[in-house]
Every structure is written in C-alpha cells, then in structure tokens.
Amino acid sequence: MKAEFHKGNRERLYAKLPEGSLLVMFSGEEITKTNDEYYPFFADRSFVYLTGLECKEAVLLAAKDAEGSVEERIYILPPDAFAERWTGVRVKPYEATEISGAEDIRSNEKFETDFRALANSGNYGHLYLDLFRINAKDIDRPAQRFLNYVQQQVPFFTIGNANALVRELRLIKQPCEIEALRQAEKITKAGIVAMMEASKPGMYEYQYKAEFDRALGQFGPKGPGFPSIISAGKNNFCIHYYSYQGQAQDGDMVLNDVGAQWDNLITDVSRGWPCNGKYSEKQKLLFNCALETSNHMFSIVKPGMEMKEVDAEIRRYNCEQLKQAGVLNSSDEIGTYMWHGGAHHIGYDVHDVVKTPEVIAPGMAFCIDVGIYHEEWGIGFRLEDNCLVTEDGCENLSGDIPRTIEDIEAVMN
C-alpha cells in the first residue's frame, strides 16, 4: 500500500473525532512464549491500516483542536545497535515517513512526556483509544494499560472507543485493497492446487499443510494470513482444527479452510475433495448441494440486500437442496448438518473487524461459506468463496480456484 492510502485512512478517522480530542493508537508488543523466547510479533491490524507500520512498540498520537485542526505524530523505537544486532534493524524515521505519510516521527521514549503536555494543556476533553477485546479473560493490551494510567494521572478525559470508528472505515474496501485481495486469491489458488495435486490416500494432514506452505512461500515471506485449517476424515467434524496429525484414508474427504495475505489483505477460502481424487456418490450428492447454494448466493447478492439475509438465505437454500437430495425430511433437521454461519467480512483480519452493516453496499467483501457435516456418512466439508459487492451485483473473487466436482477431479487426475 502507498503512503497516500494510510494517510487518507487517518484523515477519514480524524474527521470522525469531535473537536478537542486526542487519539492514541498502539502497534502492540511482543508476548513472551517461554523463557527468553517470544511469539512472532503481529502488529495491531487497525494500527497497520492507519500507518502501514508493522513495528513493535509504536504509537500514533493525534490531537484535534477546537478549530478542527489536527496535529499527528508517530513514535517508534529509537536506534539501538546492540538490540538490532540480535533482533534485526529497526525502522528509521525517514522510512516511517515514507510508509505512513506522517512527517513528525519521534522516539517512543518521548511519548509519555508529549502526551502529558497535551493532556494538561486544557485544550482537550476527549481521549480515543482502541479498547477492543473479545472477552474479559483477554490479556490487557497497551491500550487497556494506558487507560489505567490515564484514569490515575489525568482522569478528566471523556473516553471514546476508537475501535468503533475504525470499524466503519474498514467496512468498505478501497480499490488498492481490492487489488491486494485479487493477488492474495491467486496465491491462495496456488496453495490449494498444490494440495490437490499432491493428494493421495495415506497422506498426513501435516503433509498437505507442507504443500500449501511451500506454494505460498514462493510469493513472499509472510505465508498464510491465518492458521490454516487442514483436516481429513473424522477430523473434518472439528470446525477449527489445527492439529495436522491425522492421515487421509482411501475415500476420506480432505477439508481445508485457508488463505494467503498480500499487502496485509487476507483471503478465506474452503474447498473439500476426496483424497483419492474421485468423489463417491454420497460425496457428490452433498458437494453439489453446497455448490448449488453457493452459486445461488452469488446470483442474488447485490447492494440493498440486508446483510443478515446472507446467512439466512444460505441456510434456507441449502436446506431445500438437502431435502431434494433426500438427506433431510424436515427443515427442522438442518442444524444436524449445518453447524456455522455462512458469511463474515474479510480484509485486514480474516474475520475482519468492521461495523456489521444492516444493508449491503458496493465495496464490501465477505465470505459465502456453505458447510455440510454428515457424521453418519463420515463426510464433512465446506465450500467457501470470497464475495466482492459491486455496483449492481457481486463478484466471486475466488471463483478461479477449482470449485466444481469436474474441475477438482481434473486437477487431481
């Protein structure tokens, strides 16, 4: 992404702030794994969306005065020759400017002093922080810890949640984001096709994963956009499965829920195929129900449709397909075979952090995900594609990844 993209995102965010506001966004910190080892650092996605910077312990500070004028600064780790010898070169101020478009780059050692000066100036009554957390058991992130500091040291601020504002921005994808998604789809295709071509009875799940990772590794160092779900046989009945220990037996379905990233945009694609390259009659029956449902959804999604209707219609239509196929006797039984929702937004996160819309609009990108899990038959899979809403309909961004029985069998044989 170019600096203009990140600068534009910040400007749109600043426009949502009331006059007399401070905004503080953190990139995050490394988390200790064991002893002196850390988990790989993964920068806060909204921070990356606003700055393009993926370095640890960085801070964005913006001050919007009573006249609506905004002053912004980005704080990064200062140079440290000894630390950089061990853990790599740190981003330099001029590089931070080139990436983010922000001119005022300072050492993060100055952040607290600068913040206190602004806070105590009497010109600001609001403080916006990204206070998002999934549940109360989540570890405190820098924003939560900073809020505790503010409440003790400068407790006169009205606190606002910047996360709610960023969610509105991230909902509609800009042209450069859409192009990044298209490239990520091409990479995802390479990984999925590699698994299909290598597939055979007796292959272990970790071997499928190795094929996927190898293919993605030819396009850059980042690899998958999220932990890959790759399973076979009975393991397909664990929706989020990450063990990779199972072995595909002759006739087993292989399920994968995977995605590549490009320029920080992440795809989310699922395909299911028989490890031996030939669908059985029962596998064909269920797969075609999912395929017909998916095709139906791509034919009706368009601006103006209620977002909640995407999930609902996937469930309704797939239910009818399963009834016609003789799998279901009654719609009341659908929960036996459909275990999860059928649509979530994608973007900077695989389950993108966006404001859930009431009505679909152009530029939204979300999954059309049809899962069927028939435990009695031992067949579980999902067919998941990425839907881009256009001005008068939608486009299947992942439609070039083999998704019909004929195309999948052709690749595998």
C-alpha positions as CSV (number, residue, x, y, z in Angstrom):
1,M,0.0,0.0,0.0
2,K,1.2,3.5,-0.7
3,A,1.5,6.2,1.9
4,E,-1.4,8.0,0.5
5,F,-3.7,5.1,1.4
6,H,-2.7,5.2,5.1
7,K,-2.7,9.0,5.3
8,G,-6.2,9.0,3.8
9,N,-7.4,6.5,6.3
10,R,-6.1,8.6,9.2
11,E,-7.7,11.7,7.7
12,R,-11.1,10.0,7.5
13,L,-10.7,8.8,11.1
14,Y,-9.8,12.3,12.3
15,A,-12.9,13.7,10.6
16,K,-15.0,11.5,12.9
17,L,-13.4,12.8,16.1
18,P,-15.0,15.7,17.9
19,E,-13.1,18.9,18.3
20,G,-10.8,18.9,21.4
21,S,-9.9,15.2,21.0
22,L,-6.7,13.2,21.4
23,L,-6.3,9.9,19.7
24,V,-3.8,7.2,20.7
25,M,-3.3,4.0,18.8
26,F,-0.7,1.3,19.6
27,S,1.0,-1.2,17.3
28,G,1.4,-3.7,20.2
29,E,4.2,-5.6,21.9
30,E,5.9,-9.0,21.8
31,I,4.3,-11.6,24.0
32,T,6.6,-14.0,25.9
33,K,6.3,-17.6,24.8
34,T,8.8,-19.2,27.2
35,N,12.0,-18.2,29.0
36,D,13.6,-15.6,26.6
37,E,11.6,-16.6,23.6
38,Y,8.7,-14.5,22.2
39,Y,5.8,-15.4,20.0
40,P,6.3,-13.9,16.5
41,F,5.2,-10.2,16.6
42,F,2.0,-9.4,14.9
43,A,1.1,-5.7,14.7
44,D,-2.3,-4.5,15.6
45,R,-4.3,-4.5,12.3
46,S,-6.0,-1.2,12.8
47,F,-2.6,0.4,13.5
48,V,-1.3,-1.1,10.3
49,Y,-4.4,0.1,8.4
50,L,-3.8,3.7,9.6
51,T,0.0,3.8,9.3
52,G,1.3,0.9,7.2
53,L,3.9,0.3,10.0
54,E,4.3,-3.2,11.4
55,C,7.0,-2.5,14.0
56,K,6.5,-3.3,17.7
57,E,6.0,-0.6,20.4
58,A,5.0,2.1,18.0
59,V,2.3,4.7,18.8
60,L,0.2,7.1,16.8
61,L,-0.8,10.3,18.6
62,A,-3.2,12.8,17.0
63,A,-4.6,16.0,18.5
64,K,-7.6,17.7,17.1
65,D,-8.0,21.2,18.5
66,A,-11.1,23.3,19.0
67,E,-10.9,24.7,15.4
68,G,-10.7,21.2,13.9
69,S,-7.0,21.3,13.0
70,V,-5.1,18.1,13.5
71,E,-1.5,17.5,14.6
72,E,-0.2,14.0,14.3
73,R,2.9,12.2,15.5
74,I,4.2,8.7,15.2
75,Y,6.5,7.3,17.9
76,I,8.9,4.4,17.1
77,L,11.6,2.6,18.9
78,P,14.9,4.6,18.9
79,P,18.1,3.1,17.3
80,D,19.8,0.6,19.4
81,A,22.9,-1.0,17.8
82,F,23.1,-3.8,20.4
83,A,19.4,-4.8,20.3
84,E,19.4,-4.6,16.5
85,R,22.3,-6.9,16.3
86,W,20.2,-9.6,18.0
87,T,16.7,-8.9,16.7
88,G,17.0,-7.0,13.4
89,V,17.2,-3.5,12.1
90,R,14.5,-1.1,13.5
91,V,12.5,1.1,11.2
92,K,14.1,4.5,10.8
93,P,12.3,7.9,11.0
94,Y,12.6,8.6,7.2
95,E,11.3,5.0,6.5
96,A,8.4,5.6,8.8
97,T,7.5,8.8,6.9
98,E,7.8,7.0,3.5
99,I,5.5,4.2,4.7
100,S,2.9,6.2,6.7
101,G,2.9,9.6,5.1
102,A,3.3,11.2,8.6
103,E,6.0,13.8,8.8
104,D,6.6,14.0,12.6
105,I,8.3,10.9,13.7
106,R,9.7,10.7,17.2
107,S,11.3,8.2,19.6
108,N,8.7,6.3,21.7
109,E,10.7,7.4,24.8
110,K,9.1,10.8,24.3
111,F,5.5,9.7,24.0
112,E,4.5,9.9,27.7
113,T,6.0,13.4,28.1
114,D,4.4,14.6,25.0
115,F,1.0,13.1,25.9
116,R,1.1,14.7,29.4
117,A,1.8,18.1,27.9
118,L,-1.2,17.9,25.6
119,A,-3.4,16.4,28.3
120,N,-2.6,19.2,30.8
121,S,-2.9,22.0,28.2
122,G,-6.6,22.3,28.9
123,N,-7.4,22.1,25.2
124,Y,-8.6,18.6,25.0
125,G,-11.5,16.9,26.8
126,H,-11.8,13.6,24.8
127,L,-9.4,10.7,24.5
128,Y,-10.0,8.0,22.0
129,L,-8.3,4.6,22.4
130,D,-8.8,1.2,20.7
131,L,-10.3,-0.7,23.6
132,F,-11.4,-3.7,21.7
133,R,-11.3,-7.1,23.4
134,I,-13.1,-10.4,22.7
135,N,-13.9,-11.2,26.3
136,A,-12.9,-10.3,29.9
137,K,-10.2,-13.0,30.0
138,D,-8.1,-11.4,27.3
139,I,-4.8,-10.1,28.4
140,D,-4.6,-6.4,28.7
141,R,-3.2,-4.8,25.6
142,P,-1.2,-1.5,25.6
143,A,-4.5,0.5,25.2
144,Q,-6.1,-1.0,28.3
145,R,-2.9,-0.4,30.3
146,F,-2.7,3.1,29.1
147,L,-6.3,3.7,30.0
148,N,-5.5,2.7,33.6
149,Y,-2.6,5.2,33.6
150,V,-4.8,8.0,32.2
151,Q,-7.5,7.3,34.8
152,Q,-5.0,7.7,37.6
153,Q,-2.9,10.5,36.2
154,V,-5.2,12.7,34.1
155,P,-8.7,11.4,35.0
156,F,-10.7,14.3,33.5
157,F,-10.9,12.9,29.9
158,T,-14.1,11.6,28.4
159,I,-13.0,8.2,26.9
160,G,-14.1,7.2,23.5
161,N,-13.6,3.9,21.7
162,A,-11.6,4.5,18.5
163,N,-12.3,0.9,17.5
164,A,-15.9,1.7,16.7
165,L,-14.8,4.5,14.4
166,V,-12.1,2.4,12.6
167,R,-14.7,-0.4,12.1
168,E,-16.7,2.0,10.0
169,L,-13.7,2.8,7.8
170,R,-12.7,-0.8,7.3
171,L,-16.1,-1.9,6.1
172,I,-15.8,-0.5,2.5
173,K,-12.7,-1.7,0.6
174,Q,-10.8,0.8,-1.4
175,P,-9.5,0.0,-5.0
176,C,-6.0,-0.8,-3.7
177,E,-7.4,-3.1,-1.1
178,I,-9.5,-4.9,-3.7
179,E,-6.4,-5.3,-5.9
180,A,-4.5,-6.8,-3.0
181,L,-7.3,-9.2,-2.4
182,R,-7.1,-10.3,-6.0
183,Q,-3.4,-11.0,-5.7
184,A,-4.0,-12.9,-2.4
185,E,-6.6,-15.0,-4.2
186,K,-4.0,-16.0,-6.9
187,I,-1.6,-17.1,-4.2
188,T,-4.3,-18.9,-2.3
189,K,-5.1,-20.8,-5.5
190,A,-1.5,-21.9,-5.9
191,G,-1.6,-23.3,-2.4
192,I,-4.9,-25.1,-2.8
193,V,-4.0,-26.6,-6.2
194,A,-0.7,-27.8,-4.8
195,M,-2.5,-29.7,-2.1
196,M,-5.0,-31.2,-4.7
197,E,-2.2,-32.3,-7.0
198,A,-0.2,-34.0,-4.2
199,S,-3.3,-35.6,-2.6
200,K,-3.4,-39.4,-2.2
201,P,-4.6,-42.0,0.3
202,G,-2.3,-42.3,3.2
203,M,-1.1,-38.7,3.1
204,Y,-0.9,-37.0,6.5
205,E,-2.6,-33.6,7.3
206,Y,0.8,-32.1,8.0
207,Q,1.9,-33.1,4.6
208,Y,-1.0,-31.3,3.0
209,K,-0.1,-28.3,5.1
210,A,3.5,-28.5,4.0
211,E,2.4,-28.4,0.3
212,F,0.3,-25.3,1.0
213,D,3.0,-23.5,2.9
214,R,5.6,-24.4,0.2
215,A,3.4,-22.9,-2.5
216,L,2.8,-19.7,-0.6
217,G,6.4,-19.4,0.2
218,Q,7.2,-18.8,-3.4
219,F,5.4,-15.4,-3.3
220,G,7.0,-13.9,-0.2
221,P,7.9,-14.5,3.5
222,K,4.5,-13.8,5.1
223,G,2.8,-17.0,4.2
224,P,-0.8,-17.7,5.3
225,G,-3.0,-14.9,6.6
226,F,-4.2,-17.0,9.5
227,P,-3.6,-20.5,10.9
228,S,-4.6,-23.0,8.2
229,I,-7.4,-25.5,8.9
230,I,-6.5,-28.7,7.1
231,S,-8.1,-32.0,8.1
232,A,-9.2,-35.3,6.8
233,G,-11.9,-37.9,7.6
234,K,-13.3,-37.6,11.1
235,N,-11.2,-34.6,11.9
236,N,-13.4,-32.6,9.5
237,F,-16.0,-32.5,12.2
238,C,-13.9,-30.1,14.3
239,I,-14.7,-26.8,12.7
240,H,-11.4,-25.0,13.8
241,Y,-8.9,-27.9,13.6
242,Y,-5.2,-27.2,13.9
243,S,-3.5,-30.5,15.0
244,Y,-2.5,-31.8,11.5
245,Q,-1.9,-35.3,12.9
246,G,-4.5,-37.3,11.0
247,Q,-4.0,-39.4,8.0
248,A,-6.3,-39.4,5.0
249,Q,-7.6,-42.9,4.3
250,D,-8.8,-44.0,0.9
251,G,-12.2,-42.4,0.3
252,D,-11.8,-39.7,3.0
253,M,-12.7,-36.1,2.3
254,V,-9.9,-33.6,2.8
255,L,-11.2,-30.3,4.2
256,N,-9.2,-27.1,4.1
257,D,-10.0,-23.6,5.2
258,V,-7.1,-21.4,4.2
259,G,-6.0,-18.1,2.9
260,A,-3.0,-16.1,1.8
261,Q,-2.2,-12.4,2.5
262,W,-1.0,-9.7,0.2
263,D,-0.3,-6.2,1.3
264,N,-2.0,-7.2,4.6
265,L,-5.3,-8.1,2.9
266,I,-6.3,-11.7,3.7
267,T,-8.5,-14.2,1.8
268,D,-10.5,-17.0,3.3
269,V,-11.3,-20.0,1.0
270,S,-12.5,-23.5,1.7
271,R,-12.5,-26.5,-0.6
272,G,-13.3,-30.2,0.1
273,W,-12.1,-33.1,-2.1
274,P,-11.7,-36.9,-1.8
275,C,-8.1,-37.7,-1.1
276,N,-8.1,-40.3,-3.9
277,G,-9.3,-37.8,-6.5
278,K,-12.7,-39.3,-7.2
279,Y,-15.9,-38.3,-5.4
280,S,-18.2,-41.1,-4.2
281,E,-21.9,-40.9,-5.0
282,K,-22.7,-39.6,-1.5
283,Q,-19.8,-37.1,-1.6
284,K,-21.1,-35.8,-5.0
285,L,-24.6,-35.5,-3.6
286,L,-23.6,-33.4,-0.6
287,F,-21.0,-31.4,-2.6
288,N,-23.5,-30.4,-5.3
289,C,-25.9,-29.2,-2.6
290,A,-23.2,-26.8,-1.3
291,L,-22.2,-25.8,-4.8
292,E,-25.8,-25.0,-5.9
293,T,-26.3,-23.0,-2.7
294,S,-23.1,-21.0,-3.3
295,N,-23.9,-20.4,-7.0
296,H,-27.4,-19.2,-5.9
297,M,-25.9,-16.7,-3.4
298,F,-23.5,-15.2,-6.0
299,S,-26.5,-14.8,-8.3
300,I,-28.6,-12.8,-5.8
301,V,-26.1,-10.8,-3.6
302,K,-26.3,-7.1,-4.6
303,P,-26.4,-3.6,-3.0
304,G,-29.5,-3.1,-0.9
305,M,-29.8,-6.7,0.3
306,E,-30.0,-7.0,4.1
307,M,-26.7,-8.4,5.5
308,K,-28.5,-10.7,7.9
309,E,-30.2,-12.3,4.9
310,V,-27.0,-13.7,3.5
311,D,-26.6,-16.1,6.4
312,A,-30.4,-16.8,6.4
313,E,-30.6,-17.4,2.7
314,I,-27.6,-19.8,2.7
315,R,-29.3,-21.8,5.4
316,R,-32.7,-21.8,3.7
317,Y,-31.5,-22.6,0.2
318,N,-29.1,-25.3,1.3
319,C,-31.8,-26.8,3.4
320,E,-34.0,-27.1,0.3
321,Q,-31.1,-28.7,-1.6
322,L,-30.6,-31.3,1.1
323,K,-34.4,-32.0,1.2
324,Q,-34.5,-32.5,-2.5
325,A,-31.5,-34.8,-2.3
326,G,-33.3,-36.9,0.3
327,V,-30.9,-36.1,3.1
328,L,-33.4,-34.1,5.1
329,N,-37.0,-34.9,5.8
330,S,-37.8,-31.6,7.5
331,S,-36.3,-28.1,7.7
332,D,-36.1,-28.6,11.5
333,E,-33.3,-31.1,10.9
334,I,-30.9,-28.6,9.2
335,G,-28.9,-28.0,12.4
336,T,-27.8,-31.6,12.2
337,Y,-25.9,-30.8,9.0
338,M,-25.1,-27.1,9.1
339,W,-23.1,-26.1,12.1
340,H,-22.0,-22.5,11.5
341,G,-22.8,-19.2,9.8
342,G,-22.3,-18.5,6.2
343,A,-20.9,-15.0,5.9
344,H,-18.2,-12.9,7.6
345,H,-16.3,-9.9,6.3
346,I,-12.6,-10.3,5.2
347,G,-9.9,-7.7,4.9
348,Y,-7.0,-6.8,7.3
349,D,-8.3,-9.6,9.5
350,V,-9.6,-12.9,8.2
351,H,-12.8,-12.2,10.3
352,D,-12.5,-8.6,9.6
353,V,-13.1,-6.0,12.3
354,V,-15.8,-4.0,10.7
355,K,-19.1,-2.4,11.7
356,T,-21.7,-5.0,10.8
357,P,-23.9,-3.4,8.2
358,E,-27.6,-3.6,8.0
359,V,-27.6,-3.3,4.3
360,I,-25.0,-4.5,1.7
361,A,-23.2,-1.8,-0.3
362,P,-20.6,-1.7,-3.0
363,G,-17.0,-2.3,-1.8
364,M,-17.9,-4.7,0.9
365,A,-16.1,-8.1,0.9
366,F,-17.3,-11.1,2.8
367,C,-17.4,-14.9,2.5
368,I,-20.1,-17.1,1.1
369,D,-19.5,-20.2,3.2
370,V,-21.6,-23.3,2.9
371,G,-20.7,-26.1,5.3
372,I,-22.2,-29.6,5.4
373,Y,-21.3,-32.1,8.1
374,H,-22.9,-35.5,7.7
375,E,-21.4,-37.5,10.6
376,E,-23.3,-40.7,9.8
377,W,-21.8,-40.8,6.3
378,G,-18.4,-39.6,7.6
379,I,-18.5,-36.7,5.1
380,G,-17.7,-33.1,6.3
381,F,-16.5,-30.2,4.3
382,R,-17.3,-26.6,3.4
383,L,-17.3,-24.6,0.2
384,E,-16.2,-21.0,1.0
385,D,-15.6,-18.2,-1.5
386,N,-14.9,-14.5,-1.2
387,C,-17.7,-12.2,-2.4
388,L,-17.0,-8.6,-3.5
389,V,-20.1,-6.4,-3.8
390,T,-20.2,-4.4,-7.0
391,E,-22.4,-1.5,-8.1
392,D,-25.1,-3.8,-9.4
393,G,-24.3,-7.3,-8.1
394,C,-21.3,-9.1,-6.8
395,E,-18.1,-10.9,-8.0
396,N,-16.6,-14.2,-6.8
397,L,-13.0,-13.2,-6.1
398,S,-12.0,-16.8,-5.5
399,G,-14.0,-18.3,-8.4
400,D,-10.9,-19.2,-10.3
401,I,-9.9,-21.7,-7.6
402,P,-11.3,-25.1,-8.7
403,R,-14.7,-25.4,-7.1
404,T,-16.8,-27.9,-9.1
405,I,-16.5,-31.7,-9.0
406,E,-15.4,-31.8,-12.6
407,D,-12.7,-29.1,-12.2
408,I,-11.4,-30.6,-8.9
409,E,-11.2,-34.1,-10.3
410,A,-9.4,-32.8,-13.4
411,V,-6.7,-31.1,-11.3
412,M,-6.3,-34.2,-9.1
413,N,-6.1,-36.6,-12.0
